[in-house]
Amino acid sequence: MNGSNQAMANKAVLLTGNQAVAWGARLARPKVVPVYPITPQTPVLEQLTEFQAEGQFDAEIITPESEHSVMSACIPASLVGMRVFTATASQGLLLMHELLHYASGARAPIVMANVNRTVASPWAFWPDQTDSLSQRDTGWIQYYVESAQEALDTVIQAYRVAEQVLVPAMVNLDAFYVSHAMEPVLIPTQELVDAYLPAFDPPHKLDTDNVESWGNVVSQEMFFRHRQDLGEAMARVPQLTAQADHEWAQRTSRSYGVIERYRCDGARTVIVTMGSMCGTARDAVDLLRDAGQAIGLVKVRLFRPLPTAALCEAMVGVEDAIVLDRNYSPGHGGVLHQELRAALYGGAATPRIHGLLAGVGGVNVSPRKIVEFVNQTRHAEVRAESQWVR
């Protein structure tokens, strides 16, 4: 960092969530960055190209003709041993779908920021997490962040975890509420990040001096073992995420955990949600606590792999869990609602789980509206299907 940027690292600066993502990528030192612009992700690419023009970002930025081609460039770059970053949103992520499977199967630890946006049709540009949640079976680690600061820190932490298990990672932030909202962000020094994030040096890579066979057709037994290996790698992610977060906190005093429990001591009812709605839910919890109600918040930061053990522990003693989903899976309901039901099934923690489709398509959900949801929902009849609320 030059002198002005070093001074910037020692104080809070106003950044949007997109700018914070770009700073996280810059500090992680990727060498190859294929990106295709799409609203509301475009400012990430703009900020990275500005860094490069200023001589502060030593990476090959590639702008192919589509997001499918973007991921087609990311995978081989990662497989030759380069650290790779990309970013997308909504339809762009959907266009990558085929290659998301290939990236995880190839064990390419790419880190990608996805700005959660509605998927067509109808055409819209509002915050909605259906785009990334529809990719939950592609074998990517998935983080959901609440703020610009968490976005910057999580991009760096994602590299730390992804490169340990050789599994790609997706950092998701809500469109506009996080991507374009400006807030004070502390930028760590390059020296701090370099000490935290070792250089990428995979045990296997495409190397003409050390020839290996890649891309062959395999037998049923080999494919079976390969998927087992991927599953074992995923199973390590919650512990490695907690460890990476703990070590980051030691260096920066900022910690996010795998899940976060806010004012949950003695709580008989908890709100469960992800992304920017967590900030709104905190205010709602404060209002309810001020009114004498034992309410808490469980924020899910790591969604894939789902941290089942941590969620089960968080639900011990809870009578009602009210899940707020900013997504909708037709014929299934709220994705987090159904995932939580599956995680707790047959376990010791047996709260009543209520699923509310709140904020789908970017509909504004205020703290007082969440208070209203809580007062109407807890102790109500539990339904397997998610309920639409506004």
N, C-alpha and C positions, 0 to 999 in steps of 0.2 A: 504494500500500500504506500502511496506517496504521502507527503506530510499532511495535506488537507484531509485525505481519507483516514489517516491514522487518528487525527483529531476527532473526526466524525465518529470513529469507533468508540470513543470514550464518553459519548453523550447520546441522548435520545434524539433521533431525527424523525421528521414526519415522512412516512412512506405509506403507499397503498399496499394492499396485500400482494398485488402483482409485482410491485417493485421489491417487496420483501422476498418473494420467491426468487427473483432474479439475483438478489444479493446472496441468498443462500446457495444458489447454483454457482455464482462467481467464487464464493469462498471455498466451495468444495473442490474446485479446480478440475472440472471435467475437461476432456480434450476434444470431444466430438459432441456437437449440439445440433442435431437436425430438428427443425421446427417449422410448422406451417401455421400462419396466423389465422385465428378464428375468434370472433367475439364470444366472450369477454377476456380471452387469454392474450390477445395481441400485444398489450403493453409489456408482457414478460419478454417476448422476442425483441420488442423495441428497446427495452432497457439493456438487454444483453448485447445487442448490436452497438448501443451507445457505449457500453463498457469497452467493447472491442475496439471501437473507433478511437477511444481515448488511450488505447494501449494498456488497459487494465484487465483484460480478459483474454488469456492465451488459449483459445480454443478454436476449432474449425466449426463455424456456424454454417449449416447447410439448410437451404430452403427448397425442398423438393416440390413436386407438383400436387401432392396430396398428403393427407395424414397416413394413408396406407403406405406410401413411399417413405414417410418419415420413420415409421417403425421398421420398415425394410432396411433403412440405413442404420438405425440404432443397433439392431441385433448383430450384424457382422462387426461393427465398430467395437461393441462390447466383447465379442468373442475373440478379437485379436488382442485383448487386454487393455483397452482404453476405457477410462471412466466416461460414461455417457449420461447426458441430461436431455430431456425434452419436456414439452408442455403442450396441452391441448384443452379441449372443452367439448362437451355435448356431442354433436354430430361427428366431430373429428375423432373423438374417442370411439364412437360406434364404428367408424370406418376402419379403425385399427383392429377390430375385434379378432379377426382371423390370426393376426400376428401377435396379439397379446398372448394367446395360447403358445405360439411358437417361442416367444421370448422366455416364458417361464420354463417350457420344456427344454430349451437350450441352456437353461441356467445362466441367463445373461442378467446381471444385477443392475439393470437400467433404473434410473430414478426419473419419474415423470410427475410433473404437477398437472393436475386436472382441475379446471375451474368449473365447478358443478353448475350446469345450466339445463333448462328444459330441453327435452328431445322432441323432435317433430314426429307427427303433426298433432295439433296445429303449430304453426311457427311462432316461437316466442324466445325471449332472451332472459328469462328470470331465474333466480336461484331454485334449483331442484336437484336432488341427489340421485335421481333415477339413472342418470347416465353411467355413473361409476358403479352403483349397486347392481346394475344389470351385467357388470363384468366380474361379479364376485367369484365366479367359478373358473376364471381364467388362470389362476395360480399366481396372482400378484398380491403382495402385501398391500393393505389399504389403510392409510391413516386419514382421519378427518380432523381438520384444525378449526379453531375458533376465532383466531385473530391473525393479524399480520405478523406479530412477533412469533407466534407459534408456527406460522408458515415458514418463516426463515429458519428457525431452529430445527423444525422437523425435516426440512430438505436435507440438512446436514446429518441429522441423526439417521435418516432413512438410508443414506449411503453407508453409514457405519454398520447398520444391521444387514442390509441387502448384500453387501460384499462379504459378510461373514458366512451367510448361508447360501450365497449364489442364487438368489431369487429376486426378481424385479420388484420395485416398490412404487406405489402411486400415492402422492400427497394431494388430498382433495380439499379445496376451499370453496366456499359458497360464492357464486357470482354476485358482484356488486356489494353485498353486505360485507364481504371481506376483500374481494379482488380489487374494488375501486374505492373503498372507504379508506381514508387517511387517518393514521394514528401514530403516536410516538413509538419508535422501534429502536432498540439497542442493537447496534451492529457489532458483533465480536471482531476482534483483530484477526488478521490472517494467520499470525503466529499461533494464536489460541486454537484456531480450527486445524491448522497443520499438525499441532501436537495431539489433537483429538482424533483426527481422521487420517490413518496411515495411507500411503500410496497404494493404489489398486494393483495387486499382483496375484492374479488367479493361478491355481495349480495347473490348469489346463487351458491352452489357448491355441489359436491358429498361428503357427510359427513354422516358417520354411526351414529353420535350423533344427527343429525338433518335431518331426512330422508325426501327426496323429490322424486317424480316420474320423471324419465328421459327416453327418447327414445321411448315413446309410440307412436302408430299410432294416428294421430289426424284427426278431421273432416275437411271438406272443409273450414268452417268458421274459425276454429282455425288457419289453415295454412294461410288463407288470412290475418288474423290479425297479424300473426307472420311476414309475409313479409312486412306488413305495418310498424311494429315496427323496422325491420331492415332498411327500407327506412328512417324512422325518425332519426335513429341513424346515418346513412350515411349523412343525411342532416346537421347534427351538425359538421361534420368533418372539413370543410373549416375554420369555425370560431375557432374551438379548435386548429387546426393546426397553425393558425395565432397567437393565444394566446400562445401556447406552444413555438413557435419560438421567440416571443417577450420576454418571460420570460427567455429563453435560452440566448438571446442577452444581457439581463440585467446582466447575470452571466458571460458570456464569451466574449461579444462584437462581436459575430458572428451571423449573421441573414441571412436567405435564403427566407423567405416568403412562400406564397402559390404559387404565380408566382413572377417572378422578371422582372422589366423593366430596361433595360440597355441603357442609352443614348437615351431615347424615347422622351425627351422634344422637341416638335416641329417636331417630325419625321412624315413624310408623308408615309414612307414605313417601315414596321417592319418585321424582320425575327422571325419566331416562331419555336421552336424546344425543345427537351428534352435531358437530359443526357450529355455525354461528348462532343457532338457536340456544346453545348452551349459555351464552352471555345474557340473553333475554330471560332464560329460565332462572339464572342466578338472582336477577332482580325480583322475579316472582317468588322465589324461595324466601328472599329477605322480607318481602311484603307479608307472606304467610307466617313466617316466624314472628314478625312484629305483632301479628294478630294472635299469637299464642298457639299456632298450629305446628306440630312436629313434622316438618316437611324437609326433605333434602333433595339433592341433585346427584345423579350418577351420569357423568359424562363419558361416553364411549369414544376414545381417541383411536385405538387400534380396533378395526373392524374385521380385517382378514389378516391372519387367522383370528377368529373370534376368541377373545380371552375368557373362555368359559369358567375357568377356576376363579378368576378375579371377580367375575359377575356373580357367581354363586356365593362367594364370600360376602360381596357387597349387599346381597339380598337377605342375609340372615337377620331375622327379627323384623323384617319389613312386611307389612300387611297388604299394601297396595303399591304396585309399580305402574306408573302412568307413562306410556311410551309415546313420544311425539315424533312422528315421521314426516320429514319433508321429502317424501317420495311416494310413489304408488306403483305397485306391481299388479296389473289387472288379473283378477282371478286369485290373487294371493293376499293383497292388502299392503299394509306397511311392512317393509322388509325388516327393519329393526325389531318391530313388534313380534313378528313370527320367529326371528332368530333368537330373541330372548326366551320365548316360550320353549323352543327346542332346547336351548342351553340349560334351562332350569328343570326340564322334565325328568322326573324320577330322582331328583336330588333332595337334599335336606331343606333347602330354601324353597318355600312354597307360597310366595305372595300371590294375590290376585293380580293378574296382568291385564291391563286395559290398553288397547291400541287406538291412538287417535291420529287421523290423517290431518295434520295441522301444518299449514305453510306450503302445501303442495303447489307447485307452479309459482312460488315466490310470494304467495299471499302473506301480507304482513300479520305477524302474531306478536301482540304487545305483551308486556309483563302482566297487565291486568286481565288480558284475555286468557293467559295461562292460569292465573289465579281462578278465573271463572271455570276453566276446564277442570281444574283439580277439585274444586268444590262440587261440581256436578258429577264427577266421575268416580271418585273414591267411594268405596262401599257400595257402588252400583253393581248391578248384575254383570258378571264377566261374560264377554262374548268372544268366540274364537276369531270372528272376523274383525278387522279394523273399522272404526267408525269415522265418518266424515264430520269434521267440526270446523266452524269459522267464527 
